[in-house]
Amino acid sequence: MSTFMAELIGTIILIIFGGGVVANVSLNKSKAQGGGWIVVALAWGLAVAMAVYAVGSFSGAHLNPAVTLGLASIGEFAWADVPAYILAQMIGGILGGMVVYFHFLQHWKATDDPAVKLGVFSTDPAIPHTFSNLLSEFIGTAVLLVGLLSIGANKFSDGLNPLIVGFLIVAIGLSLGGPTGYAINPARDLGPRIAHFILPIPGKGGSNWTYSWIPVVGPVLGGVFGALFYQAVFTGKVTTLFWIWTVVSLAIFAITFFLGSKGTHALPHGDEIEN
């Protein structure tokens, strides 16, 4: 299997399990409806673990543009391979969202709330505030990269690494996921959001493009910073890129802070979603 196909298939697997659990606990007439946050966080962790088990030996199972960019920024991945990995991840995110749509085909009509339907595919903030939401995604993804690199620096029994990575995702979800739904992965959010936009979901409303840049920019900033931070603090290698990225990130946060909450829209349940 090529690395491109591995990343594409791995991301499909990720979204089938991850988007599937959100659909399972939130769509009307699902037997798992009301399962709650712990069920969602646990299933997302298992989703990552299963995807890594499936394709890790072929591509390293990044499954996330923030991971790909983070590893490239510290020299752990070739920049020349970055575009193909990200393209595969995005296509996988779209196709995974489509699989979830077809699996729950009869439940879309049974569910009236367009916000619930969109929530199966993508994230939204609990309290809409551009600076805070961007910061939450930044922190969550930085923790993800530090965690992944820390796991990689330790030796586990053969075959346990993907499971430990899954536990990391569960921990991020349970500890940091409340403010924004912890996208921490542009392909996980934007890919299925595109699927939501394309698919003929009854009564789906808009895809909330106004918010969609935050679960892309936040994870990219946080992922690269997390990798550079790990390299600087844990290995003692402080690079010029670390300082440049730190300054750029601070500048972006300063801009969003002074602009206030403009541009971030919540998805009130029972109301029509506007783009």
Protein Blocks (a to p, Z undefined) as FASTA:
>chain_A
ZZklmmmmmmmmmmmmmmmmmmmmmpghiakgonbjmlmmmmmmmmmmmmmmmmmmmnop
nopaklmmmmmmnopacfklmmmmmmmmmmmmmmmmmmmmmmmmmmmmmpmblklmmmmm
mccdfbgcfklmmmmmmmmmmmmmmmmmmmmmpccdehklmmmmmmmmmmmmmmmmmmno
pnopaklmmmmmmmmmmpccehkbpnhlmlmmmmmmmmmmmmmmmmmmmmmmmnopacfk
lmmmmmmmmmmmmmmmmnomnhiacddehiacdZZ
